[in-house]
Amino acid sequence: MERTTWETTEPFKALKGAKYLSLTTFRKTGKPVPTPVWFAQRNYTLYISTAKPSGKVKRLRNNPKVTIAPCTGRGQVTGSVEEANARFVTDPQELKVANQVLAKKYGLARRTLYLMVKIVQLVQRKPSVEQVYLAVEEG
């Protein structure tokens, strides 16, 4: 897909109506690693929730540069690719906002997924996995 930059005043225009986002992070070697994720937008920021021990979290600690594009649930890119920067959300008020916008967008599906994860953790007697929120902004 064609790579674009932030040329319009409407942020993330290519993601309008998309359910999934292809978030590409980069290994230390520079090799791209795309991952389809749920996301929600508030103003000029995209919010993503992920497990703290995930590979994307590790890669983002080394390099905040990402590319984003609308995609299918299986990760097939369906629109233009844009460069951006990701950061970890640490401010309590922003964490609340991130959780709210994701809950509003994904509602019952999100609650069901989290419930299923908790049940599996209980059955397998594994500790709960901490979630972190990412904020993706203009690159």
C-alpha positions as CSV (number, residue, x, y, z in Angstrom):
1,M,0.0,0.0,0.0
2,E,1.0,3.6,-0.5
3,R,2.7,5.3,2.4
4,T,1.4,8.8,3.2
5,T,2.2,11.5,5.7
6,W,-0.1,13.7,7.7
7,E,-1.2,16.1,5.0
8,T,-4.7,16.9,6.1
9,T,-6.2,18.6,9.1
10,E,-8.4,15.5,9.6
11,P,-6.2,13.1,11.6
12,F,-6.3,9.4,10.7
13,K,-8.8,10.0,7.9
14,A,-7.9,6.6,6.3
15,L,-9.0,4.9,9.6
16,K,-12.5,6.3,9.5
17,G,-15.0,3.4,10.0
18,A,-12.2,0.8,10.5
19,K,-12.6,-1.8,13.2
20,Y,-8.9,-2.9,13.1
21,L,-5.6,-1.2,12.8
22,S,-2.4,-2.7,11.5
23,L,0.2,-1.4,14.0
24,T,3.7,-2.0,12.7
25,T,6.5,-1.9,15.2
26,F,10.2,-2.4,14.4
27,R,12.8,-4.8,15.8
28,K,16.2,-3.5,16.7
29,T,17.3,-4.9,13.3
30,G,14.8,-2.6,11.6
31,K,12.6,-5.6,10.5
32,P,8.9,-4.6,10.6
33,V,6.4,-6.6,12.7
34,P,2.8,-5.8,11.8
35,T,0.0,-6.7,14.3
36,P,-3.8,-6.2,13.9
37,V,-5.2,-4.4,17.0
38,W,-8.4,-2.8,18.2
39,F,-8.1,1.0,18.5
40,A,-10.2,4.0,19.3
41,Q,-9.6,7.6,18.4
42,R,-10.0,10.7,20.5
43,N,-9.1,14.0,18.8
44,Y,-5.5,13.6,17.4
45,T,-4.7,10.4,19.3
46,L,-5.3,6.7,18.7
47,Y,-5.5,4.5,21.8
48,I,-4.6,0.8,21.9
49,S,-4.7,-1.6,24.8
50,T,-2.2,-4.5,24.9
51,A,-0.7,-7.0,27.3
52,K,2.4,-5.6,29.1
53,P,4.6,-8.6,28.2
54,S,3.8,-8.5,24.5
55,G,6.4,-8.2,21.8
56,K,5.0,-4.9,20.5
57,V,5.6,-3.4,24.0
58,K,9.2,-4.6,24.0
59,R,9.8,-3.2,20.5
60,L,8.2,0.1,21.4
61,R,10.5,0.5,24.4
62,N,13.4,0.5,21.9
63,N,11.8,2.5,19.0
64,P,8.6,4.6,19.2
65,K,8.3,4.9,15.4
66,V,5.4,2.9,14.0
67,T,3.3,2.7,10.9
68,I,-0.5,2.4,11.0
69,A,-3.1,1.4,8.4
70,P,-6.6,0.1,8.4
71,C,-6.8,-3.7,8.1
72,T,-8.9,-6.8,8.5
73,G,-9.0,-8.8,11.7
74,R,-6.3,-11.1,10.2
75,G,-4.0,-8.1,9.5
76,Q,-4.5,-7.6,5.7
77,V,-4.0,-3.9,5.1
78,T,-6.9,-2.3,3.4
79,G,-5.9,1.3,3.1
80,S,-3.0,3.8,3.1
81,V,-0.1,3.4,5.5
82,E,0.9,6.3,7.6
83,E,4.0,6.9,9.8
84,A,3.4,7.8,13.4
85,N,4.9,7.7,16.9
86,A,3.6,5.6,19.8
87,R,4.1,6.3,23.5
88,F,3.0,4.6,26.7
89,V,0.1,6.2,28.5
90,T,1.0,6.9,32.1
91,D,-1.1,9.9,33.1
92,P,-4.1,8.6,35.2
93,Q,-6.6,10.9,33.5
94,E,-5.4,9.9,30.1
95,L,-5.6,6.2,31.1
96,K,-9.2,6.8,32.0
97,V,-9.9,8.4,28.7
98,A,-8.1,5.6,26.8
99,N,-10.2,3.0,28.6
100,Q,-13.4,4.9,28.0
101,V,-13.0,5.4,24.3
102,L,-12.0,1.7,23.7
103,A,-15.0,0.5,25.9
104,K,-17.3,2.8,23.9
105,K,-16.1,1.5,20.5
106,Y,-15.9,-2.2,21.3
107,G,-18.5,-2.5,24.1
108,L,-19.7,-6.1,24.7
109,A,-17.1,-7.6,22.4
110,R,-14.3,-6.1,24.5
111,R,-15.9,-7.1,27.8
112,T,-16.4,-10.7,26.5
113,L,-12.8,-11.0,25.4
114,Y,-11.5,-9.8,28.8
115,L,-13.8,-12.2,30.6
116,M,-12.6,-15.1,28.4
117,V,-9.0,-14.2,29.1
118,K,-9.7,-14.1,32.9
119,I,-11.4,-17.5,32.8
120,V,-8.5,-19.1,30.9
121,Q,-6.0,-17.6,33.4
122,L,-8.0,-19.0,36.3
123,V,-8.4,-22.4,34.7
124,Q,-4.6,-22.5,33.9
125,R,-3.8,-21.0,37.3
126,K,-1.8,-18.3,35.7
127,P,-1.4,-14.8,37.2
128,S,-3.4,-11.9,35.6
129,V,-1.6,-10.2,32.8
130,E,-1.2,-6.4,33.2
131,Q,-2.6,-4.3,30.4
132,V,-0.9,-1.1,29.1
133,Y,-2.3,1.6,26.9
134,L,-0.5,3.0,23.9
135,A,-1.1,6.4,22.4
136,V,-0.4,6.8,18.7
137,E,0.1,10.3,17.4
138,E,1.3,12.1,14.3
139,G,4.8,11.1,13.3
